[in-house]
Amino acid sequence: MGVYQTYTDSELLEHLKAGDRLAFEEIYRRYWRDMYRTAWLMLHDDAASTDIVQDIFVWCWEKRGVMAVSSLGGYLNMAVRYKVANYIRREKVRAGLFAEAELLQIPGPVQELPLELKELRAIIAQFTEELPGRCRDIFYLSRFEYLSNKEIAARLGISEKTVENQLTIALKRLRTRLGVLSAWAVLFL
């Protein structure tokens, strides 16, 4: 049994701050499994969980001289939760961008689309129908006929600012609708 295994967390932190690589390795050995488990329970993704734990340890080594930590275990646990939350936020944004890009780029009949995309298009079509009259017209011309704000304003005889405002309102409502649906979907996965 190495001498570092007998050190308290406080002692390991002091050695880590001094650049002691063996202290760092003991901290890693002591905490990586619990950190990985916490990340995995939240994500159910081995690669993402491993990356998150590794990122935290890399950060700890790089910032070892300025770390102000009173409870090492608590600090590392919170770091995992924070990184997982950021990962989830990033993935939701990325998924939203890919979904929007696919909606704009996939040609051909709806029958050839994957089921998820068909469902998303149906949700957006229903959403569009539920918008108030002028907002619905503007959203339709923008997203389905691909007209610019200037073209929409000219066609409807309104200002470009009105077009921008109505699109902002419609997109905010759509994001809210999709957010609620994704929250429900997570409950049933």
C-alpha positions as protocol buffer text, in pm:
chain_id: "A"
residue {
  index: 1
  type: MET
  ca { x: 0 y: 0 z: 0 }
}
residue {
  index: 2
  type: GLY
  ca { x: 154 y: 330 z: -115 }
}
residue {
  index: 3
  type: VAL
  ca { x: 192 y: 619 z: 122 }
}
residue {
  index: 4
  type: TYR
  ca { x: -52 y: 833 z: -82 }
}
residue {
  index: 5
  type: GLN
  ca { x: -335 y: 591 z: -13 }
}
residue {
  index: 6
  type: THR
  ca { x: -311 y: 683 z: 356 }
}
residue {
  index: 7
  type: TYR
  ca { x: -334 y: 1057 z: 290 }
}
residue {
  index: 8
  type: THR
  ca { x: -653 y: 1246 z: 362 }
}
residue {
  index: 9
  type: ASP
  ca { x: -816 y: 1444 z: 82 }
}
residue {
  index: 10
  type: SER
  ca { x: -677 y: 1765 z: 234 }
}
residue {
  index: 11
  type: GLU
  ca { x: -325 y: 1625 z: 231 }
}
residue {
  index: 12
  type: LEU
  ca { x: -365 y: 1508 z: -128 }
}
residue {
  index: 13
  type: LEU
  ca { x: -488 y: 1854 z: -229 }
}
residue {
  index: 14
  type: GLU
  ca { x: -183 y: 2017 z: -72 }
}
residue {
  index: 15
  type: HIS
  ca { x: 49 y: 1781 z: -257 }
}
residue {
  index: 16
  type: LEU
  ca { x: -149 y: 1835 z: -579 }
}
residue {
  index: 17
  type: LYS
  ca { x: -115 y: 2213 z: -547 }
}
residue {
  index: 18
  type: ALA
  ca { x: 260 y: 2162 z: -522 }
}
residue {
  index: 19
  type: GLY
  ca { x: 253 y: 1968 z: -851 }
}
residue {
  index: 20
  type: ASP
  ca { x: 290 y: 1619 z: -703 }
}
residue {
  index: 21
  type: ARG
  ca { x: 187 y: 1383 z: -982 }
}
residue {
  index: 22
  type: LEU
  ca { x: 153 y: 1085 z: -747 }
}
residue {
  index: 23
  type: ALA
  ca { x: -99 y: 1278 z: -536 }
}
residue {
  index: 24
  type: PHE
  ca { x: -293 y: 1352 z: -855 }
}
residue {
  index: 25
  type: GLU
  ca { x: -289 y: 983 z: -949 }
}
residue {
  index: 26
  type: GLU
  ca { x: -422 y: 890 z: -604 }
}
residue {
  index: 27
  type: ILE
  ca { x: -705 y: 1143 z: -636 }
}
residue {
  index: 28
  type: TYR
  ca { x: -785 y: 996 z: -975 }
}
residue {
  index: 29
  type: ARG
  ca { x: -777 y: 638 z: -842 }
}
residue {
  index: 30
  type: ARG
  ca { x: -991 y: 736 z: -545 }
}
residue {
  index: 31
  type: TYR
  ca { x: -1264 y: 926 z: -729 }
}
residue {
  index: 32
  type: TRP
  ca { x: -1284 y: 837 z: -1099 }
}
residue {
  index: 33
  type: ARG
  ca { x: -1522 y: 544 z: -1053 }
}
residue {
  index: 34
  type: ASP
  ca { x: -1780 y: 744 z: -852 }
}
residue {
  index: 35
  type: MET
  ca { x: -1751 y: 1035 z: -1094 }
}
residue {
  index: 36
  type: TYR
  ca { x: -1800 y: 807 z: -1393 }
}
residue {
  index: 37
  type: ARG
  ca { x: -2100 y: 640 z: -1226 }
}
residue {
  index: 38
  type: THR
  ca { x: -2263 y: 978 z: -1157 }
}
residue {
  index: 39
  type: ALA
  ca { x: -2216 y: 1087 z: -1518 }
}
residue {
  index: 40
  type: TRP
  ca { x: -2332 y: 753 z: -1658 }
}
residue {
  index: 41
  type: LEU
  ca { x: -2648 y: 749 z: -1444 }
}
residue {
  index: 42
  type: MET
  ca { x: -2740 y: 1087 z: -1588 }
}
residue {
  index: 43
  type: LEU
  ca { x: -2641 y: 1024 z: -1951 }
}
residue {
  index: 44
  type: HIS
  ca { x: -2639 y: 646 z: -2009 }
}
residue {
  index: 45
  type: ASP
  ca { x: -2352 y: 710 z: -2250 }
}
residue {
  index: 46
  type: ASP
  ca { x: -2017 y: 544 z: -2183 }
}
residue {
  index: 47
  type: ALA
  ca { x: -1807 y: 763 z: -2412 }
}
residue {
  index: 48
  type: ALA
  ca { x: -1961 y: 1091 z: -2295 }
}
residue {
  index: 49
  type: SER
  ca { x: -1930 y: 989 z: -1929 }
}
residue {
  index: 50
  type: THR
  ca { x: -1565 y: 894 z: -1975 }
}
residue {
  index: 51
  type: ASP
  ca { x: -1491 y: 1220 z: -2159 }
}
residue {
  index: 52
  type: ILE
  ca { x: -1655 y: 1427 z: -1886 }
}
residue {
  index: 53
  type: VAL
  ca { x: -1451 y: 1260 z: -1610 }
}
residue {
  index: 54
  type: GLN
  ca { x: -1131 y: 1297 z: -1810 }
}
residue {
  index: 55
  type: ASP
  ca { x: -1203 y: 1664 z: -1881 }
}
residue {
  index: 56
  type: ILE
  ca { x: -1251 y: 1731 z: -1511 }
}
residue {
  index: 57
  type: PHE
  ca { x: -924 y: 1564 z: -1419 }
}
residue {
  index: 58
  type: VAL
  ca { x: -737 y: 1748 z: -1693 }
}
residue {
  index: 59
  type: TRP
  ca { x: -883 y: 2074 z: -1561 }
}
residue {
  index: 60
  type: CYS
  ca { x: -783 y: 1982 z: -1204 }
}
residue {
  index: 61
  type: TRP
  ca { x: -425 y: 1917 z: -1310 }
}
residue {
  index: 62
  type: GLU
  ca { x: -405 y: 2237 z: -1515 }
}
residue {
  index: 63
  type: LYS
  ca { x: -555 y: 2450 z: -1233 }
}
residue {
  index: 64
  type: ARG
  ca { x: -389 y: 2266 z: -945 }
}
residue {
  index: 65
  type: GLY
  ca { x: -203 y: 2572 z: -822 }
}
residue {
  index: 66
  type: VAL
  ca { x: -515 y: 2788 z: -786 }
}
residue {
  index: 67
  type: MET
  ca { x: -775 y: 2534 z: -673 }
}
residue {
  index: 68
  type: ALA
  ca { x: -962 y: 2650 z: -362 }
}
residue {
  index: 69
  type: VAL
  ca { x: -1144 y: 2334 z: -257 }
}
residue {
  index: 70
  type: SER
  ca { x: -1257 y: 2246 z: 94 }
}
residue {
  index: 71
  type: SER
  ca { x: -1421 y: 1910 z: 15 }
}
residue {
  index: 72
  type: LEU
  ca { x: -1255 y: 1720 z: -266 }
}
residue {
  index: 73
  type: GLY
  ca { x: -1529 y: 1458 z: -304 }
}
residue {
  index: 74
  type: GLY
  ca { x: -1806 y: 1717 z: -302 }
}
residue {
  index: 75
  type: TYR
  ca { x: -1619 y: 1939 z: -544 }
}
residue {
  index: 76
  type: LEU
  ca { x: -1559 y: 1658 z: -794 }
}
residue {
  index: 77
  type: ASN
  ca { x: -1921 y: 1541 z: -768 }
}
residue {
  index: 78
  type: MET
  ca { x: -2049 y: 1893 z: -839 }
}
residue {
  index: 79
  type: ALA
  ca { x: -1801 y: 1928 z: -1125 }
}
residue {
  index: 80
  type: VAL
  ca { x: -1947 y: 1613 z: -1284 }
}
residue {
  index: 81
  type: ARG
  ca { x: -2304 y: 1740 z: -1246 }
}
residue {
  index: 82
  type: TYR
  ca { x: -2209 y: 2077 z: -1393 }
}
residue {
  index: 83
  type: LYS
  ca { x: -2028 y: 1919 z: -1690 }
}
residue {
  index: 84
  type: VAL
  ca { x: -2318 y: 1679 z: -1753 }
}
residue {
  index: 85
  type: ALA
  ca { x: -2565 y: 1971 z: -1751 }
}
residue {
  index: 86
  type: ASN
  ca { x: -2348 y: 2157 z: -2002 }
}
residue {
  index: 87
  type: TYR
  ca { x: -2319 y: 1845 z: -2215 }
}
residue {
  index: 88
  type: ILE
  ca { x: -2697 y: 1799 z: -2220 }
}
residue {
  index: 89
  type: ARG
  ca { x: -2751 y: 2165 z: -2311 }
}
residue {
  index: 90
  type: ARG
  ca { x: -2494 y: 2142 z: -2590 }
}
residue {
  index: 91
  type: GLU
  ca { x: -2648 y: 1822 z: -2726 }
}
residue {
  index: 92
  type: LYS
  ca { x: -2999 y: 1971 z: -2726 }
}
residue {
  index: 93
  type: VAL
  ca { x: -2875 y: 2271 z: -2922 }
}
residue {
  index: 94
  type: ARG
  ca { x: -2686 y: 2047 z: -3163 }
}
residue {
  index: 95
  type: ALA
  ca { x: -2987 y: 1817 z: -3209 }
}
residue {
  index: 96
  type: GLY
  ca { x: -3208 y: 2117 z: -3275 }
}
residue {
  index: 97
  type: LEU
  ca { x: -2970 y: 2251 z: -3536 }
}
residue {
  index: 98
  type: PHE
  ca { x: -2945 y: 1914 z: -3709 }
}
residue {
  index: 99
  type: ALA
  ca { x: -3324 y: 1874 z: -3708 }
}
residue {
  index: 100
  type: GLU
  ca { x: -3371 y: 2220 z: -3857 }
}
residue {
  index: 101
  type: ALA
  ca { x: -3101 y: 2155 z: -4117 }
}
residue {
  index: 102
  type: GLU
  ca { x: -3265 y: 1827 z: -4216 }
}
residue {
  index: 103
  type: LEU
  ca { x: -3603 y: 1995 z: -4250 }
}
residue {
  index: 104
  type: LEU
  ca { x: -3455 y: 2244 z: -4491 }
}
residue {
  index: 105
  type: GLN
  ca { x: -3246 y: 2003 z: -4696 }
}
residue {
  index: 106
  type: ILE
  ca { x: -3438 y: 1679 z: -4739 }
}
residue {
  index: 107
  type: PRO
  ca { x: -3611 y: 1668 z: -5076 }
}
residue {
  index: 108
  type: GLY
  ca { x: -3869 y: 1422 z: -5196 }
}
residue {
  index: 109
  type: PRO
  ca { x: -4195 y: 1286 z: -5067 }
}
residue {
  index: 110
  type: VAL
  ca { x: -4263 y: 1258 z: -4696 }
}
residue {
  index: 111
  type: GLN
  ca { x: -4308 y: 880 z: -4727 }
}
residue {
  index: 112
  type: GLU
  ca { x: -3931 y: 838 z: -4772 }
}
residue {
  index: 113
  type: LEU
  ca { x: -3843 y: 1024 z: -4451 }
}
residue {
  index: 114
  type: PRO
  ca { x: -3749 y: 854 z: -4124 }
}
residue {
  index: 115
  type: LEU
  ca { x: -4035 y: 820 z: -3878 }
}
residue {
  index: 116
  type: GLU
  ca { x: -3895 y: 1081 z: -3636 }
}
residue {
  index: 117
  type: LEU
  ca { x: -3868 y: 1340 z: -3912 }
}
residue {
  index: 118
  type: LYS
  ca { x: -4222 y: 1264 z: -4033 }
}
residue {
  index: 119
  type: GLU
  ca { x: -4345 y: 1316 z: -3678 }
}
residue {
  index: 120
  type: LEU
  ca { x: -4152 y: 1640 z: -3644 }
}
residue {
  index: 121
  type: ARG
  ca { x: -4290 y: 1772 z: -3972 }
}
residue {
  index: 122
  type: ALA
  ca { x: -4643 y: 1678 z: -3860 }
}
residue {
  index: 123
  type: ILE
  ca { x: -4589 y: 1861 z: -3530 }
}
residue {
  index: 124
  type: ILE
  ca { x: -4462 y: 2170 z: -3713 }
}
residue {
  index: 125
  type: ALA
  ca { x: -4753 y: 2158 z: -3960 }
}
residue {
  index: 126
  type: GLN
  ca { x: -5003 y: 2134 z: -3674 }
}
residue {
  index: 127
  type: PHE
  ca { x: -4820 y: 2411 z: -3489 }
}
residue {
  index: 128
  type: THR
  ca { x: -4837 y: 2632 z: -3799 }
}
residue {
  index: 129
  type: GLU
  ca { x: -5214 y: 2582 z: -3826 }
}
residue {
  index: 130
  type: GLU
  ca { x: -5260 y: 2683 z: -3461 }
}
residue {
  index: 131
  type: LEU
  ca { x: -5082 y: 3018 z: -3501 }
}
residue {
  index: 132
  type: PRO
  ca { x: -5295 y: 3335 z: -3522 }
}
residue {
  index: 133
  type: GLY
  ca { x: -5378 y: 3440 z: -3883 }
}
residue {
  index: 134
  type: ARG
  ca { x: -5110 y: 3696 z: -3969 }
}
residue {
  index: 135
  type: CYS
  ca { x: -4840 y: 3513 z: -3771 }
}
residue {
  index: 136
  type: ARG
  ca { x: -4935 y: 3186 z: -3947 }
}
residue {
  index: 137
  type: ASP
  ca { x: -4911 y: 3348 z: -4291 }
}
residue {
  index: 138
  type: ILE
  ca { x: -4570 y: 3499 z: -4216 }
}
residue {
  index: 139
  type: PHE
  ca { x: -4433 y: 3177 z: -4066 }
}
residue {
  index: 140
  type: TYR
  ca { x: -4561 y: 2974 z: -4362 }
}
residue {
  index: 141
  type: LEU
  ca { x: -4411 y: 3209 z: -4621 }
}
residue {
  index: 142
  type: SER
  ca { x: -4080 y: 3211 z: -4438 }
}
residue {
  index: 143
  type: ARG
  ca { x: -4039 y: 2844 z: -4358 }
}
residue {
  index: 144
  type: PHE
  ca { x: -4231 y: 2667 z: -4634 }
}
residue {
  index: 145
  type: GLU
  ca { x: -4200 y: 2904 z: -4930 }
}
residue {
  index: 146
  type: TYR
  ca { x: -3854 y: 3024 z: -4824 }
}
residue {
  index: 147
  type: LEU
  ca { x: -3928 y: 3393 z: -4881 }
}
residue {
  index: 148
  type: SER
  ca { x: -3705 y: 3658 z: -4725 }
}
residue {
  index: 149
  type: ASN
  ca { x: -3844 y: 3900 z: -4468 }
}
residue {
  index: 150
  type: LYS
  ca { x: -3838 y: 4172 z: -4735 }
}
residue {
  index: 151
  type: GLU
  ca { x: -4034 y: 3955 z: -4981 }
}
residue {
  index: 152
  type: ILE
  ca { x: -4290 y: 3864 z: -4714 }
}
residue {
  index: 153
  type: ALA
  ca { x: -4333 y: 4230 z: -4617 }
}
residue {
  index: 154
  type: ALA
  ca { x: -4389 y: 4327 z: -4981 }
}
residue {
  index: 155
  type: ARG
  ca { x: -4633 y: 4042 z: -5046 }
}
residue {
  index: 156
  type: LEU
  ca { x: -4840 y: 4113 z: -4733 }
}
residue {
  index: 157
  type: GLY
  ca { x: -4808 y: 4492 z: -4742 }
}
residue {
  index: 158
  type: ILE
  ca { x: -4652 y: 4518 z: -4397 }
}
residue {
  index: 159
  type: SER
  ca { x: -4318 y: 4637 z: -4261 }
}
residue {
  index: 160
  type: GLU
  ca { x: -4012 y: 4415 z: -4240 }
}
residue {
  index: 161
  type: LYS
  ca { x: -4003 y: 4487 z: -3867 }
}
residue {
  index: 162
  type: THR
  ca { x: -4352 y: 4335 z: -3831 }
}
residue {
  index: 163
  type: VAL
  ca { x: -4234 y: 4029 z: -4021 }
}
residue {
  index: 164
  type: GLU
  ca { x: -3930 y: 3997 z: -3791 }
}
residue {
  index: 165
  type: ASN
  ca { x: -4145 y: 4038 z: -3479 }
}
residue {
  index: 166
  type: GLN
  ca { x: -4401 y: 3780 z: -3591 }
}
residue {
  index: 167
  type: LEU
  ca { x: -4130 y: 3528 z: -3684 }
}
residue {
  index: 168
  type: THR
  ca { x: -3965 y: 3580 z: -3346 }
}
residue {
  index: 169
  type: ILE
  ca { x: -4297 y: 3512 z: -3173 }
}
residue {
  index: 170
  type: ALA
  ca { x: -4367 y: 3203 z: -3385 }
}
residue {
  index: 171
  type: LEU
  ca { x: -4019 y: 3056 z: -3339 }
}
residue {
  index: 172
  type: LYS
  ca { x: -4029 y: 3117 z: -2964 }
}
residue {
  index: 173
  type: ARG
  ca { x: -4362 y: 2934 z: -2945 }
}
residue {
  index: 174
  type: LEU
  ca { x: -4227 y: 2650 z: -3159 }
}
residue {
  index: 175
  type: ARG
  ca { x: -3918 y: 2611 z: -2940 }
}
residue {
  index: 176
  type: THR
  ca { x: -4142 y: 2602 z: -2633 }
}
residue {
  index: 177
  type: ARG
  ca { x: -4367 y: 2340 z: -2794 }
}
residue {
  index: 178
  type: LEU
  ca { x: -4073 y: 2124 z: -2899 }
}
residue {
  index: 179
  type: GLY
  ca { x: -3911 y: 2167 z: -2558 }
}
residue {
  index: 180
  type: VAL
  ca { x: -4225 y: 2042 z: -2383 }
}
residue {
  index: 181
  type: LEU
  ca { x: -4250 y: 1748 z: -2622 }
}
residue {
  index: 182
  type: SER
  ca { x: -3884 y: 1655 z: -2571 }
}
residue {
  index: 183
  type: ALA
  ca { x: -3928 y: 1674 z: -2194 }
}
residue {
  index: 184
  type: TRP
  ca { x: -4220 y: 1430 z: -2219 }
}
residue {
  index: 185
  type: ALA
  ca { x: -4020 y: 1203 z: -2450 }
}
residue {
  index: 186
  type: VAL
  ca { x: -3735 y: 1184 z: -2197 }
}
residue {
  index: 187
  type: LEU
  ca { x: -3980 y: 1058 z: -1933 }
}
residue {
  index: 188
  type: PHE
  ca { x: -4072 y: 761 z: -2150 }
}
residue {
  index: 189
  type: LEU
  ca { x: -3722 y: 658 z: -2263 }
}
